[in-house]
């Protein structure tokens, strides 16, 4: 069985009844949405989602920087005056 990675959980049918109330009860914590007692989705606040997306973007940019550092030997020196 899959692990539930949230302190709050709710069935899909409960979520349909009153989503606003559930969000209030969770106080910004993630909510696991269960289908047949298995996690089908996670409901997270918009601020949390935006922060996660920024972290992913920063991680991907970091990987790109490290990749390009490996290509440093192939770089061509250029002076600003030549530009």
C-alpha positions as CSV (number, residue, x, y, z in Angstrom):
1,X,0.0,0.0,0.0
2,X,1.2,3.5,-0.8
3,X,2.2,5.8,2.0
4,X,0.0,8.9,2.7
5,X,2.4,11.9,2.8
6,X,0.0,14.3,4.6
7,X,-1.3,14.9,8.1
8,X,-4.8,15.4,6.7
9,X,-6.7,13.0,4.4
10,X,-10.2,13.1,2.9
11,X,-12.1,11.0,0.4
12,X,-13.1,12.4,-3.0
13,X,-16.7,12.4,-2.0
14,X,-16.0,14.3,1.2
15,X,-13.9,16.8,-0.8
16,X,-16.9,17.4,-3.2
17,X,-19.2,18.2,-0.3
18,X,-17.4,21.2,1.2
19,X,-13.9,21.9,-0.1
20,X,-13.6,25.3,1.5
21,X,-14.3,23.9,5.0
22,X,-11.6,21.2,4.5
23,X,-9.0,23.8,3.4
24,X,-9.8,25.8,6.5
25,X,-9.5,22.8,8.8
26,X,-6.1,21.9,7.3
27,X,-4.7,25.4,8.1
28,X,-2.4,25.4,5.1
29,X,-1.2,21.8,5.5
30,X,-1.4,19.4,2.5
31,X,-4.5,17.3,2.2
32,X,-4.3,13.8,0.8
33,X,-7.3,13.0,-1.4
34,X,-8.0,9.3,-1.2
35,X,-9.8,7.1,-3.7
36,X,-10.5,3.6,-2.2
37,X,-8.2,4.4,0.7
38,X,-5.2,5.1,-1.6
39,X,-3.8,8.6,-2.3
40,X,-5.2,9.8,-5.6
41,X,-4.0,13.4,-5.3
42,X,-2.6,16.0,-2.8
43,X,-4.3,19.4,-2.3
44,X,-1.8,22.0,-1.3
45,X,-2.1,25.8,-0.8
46,X,-1.3,28.0,-3.8
47,X,1.7,29.6,-1.9
48,X,3.1,26.2,-1.2
49,X,2.8,25.1,-4.9
50,X,4.4,28.3,-6.1
51,X,7.3,27.8,-3.7
52,X,7.8,24.2,-4.9
53,X,7.8,25.4,-8.5
54,X,10.5,28.0,-7.7
55,X,12.6,25.4,-5.9
56,X,12.4,23.1,-8.9
57,X,13.4,25.9,-11.3
58,X,16.3,26.8,-9.0
59,X,17.4,23.2,-9.0
60,X,17.2,22.9,-12.7
61,X,19.2,26.2,-13.2
62,X,21.8,24.8,-10.7
63,X,22.2,21.7,-12.8
64,X,22.6,23.8,-16.0
65,X,25.3,25.9,-14.3
66,X,27.2,22.8,-13.2
67,X,26.9,21.3,-16.7
68,X,28.3,24.5,-18.2
69,X,31.1,24.7,-15.7
70,X,32.3,21.4,-17.2
71,X,32.5,23.1,-20.6
72,X,34.7,25.8,-19.3
73,X,37.8,24.5,-21.1
74,X,36.0,25.0,-24.4
75,X,35.2,28.6,-23.7
76,X,36.6,31.4,-25.8
77,X,38.0,34.5,-24.1
78,X,36.5,37.7,-25.2
79,X,37.1,41.3,-24.0
80,X,34.2,43.7,-23.4
81,X,36.0,46.2,-25.7
82,X,35.7,43.7,-28.6
83,X,31.9,43.5,-28.2
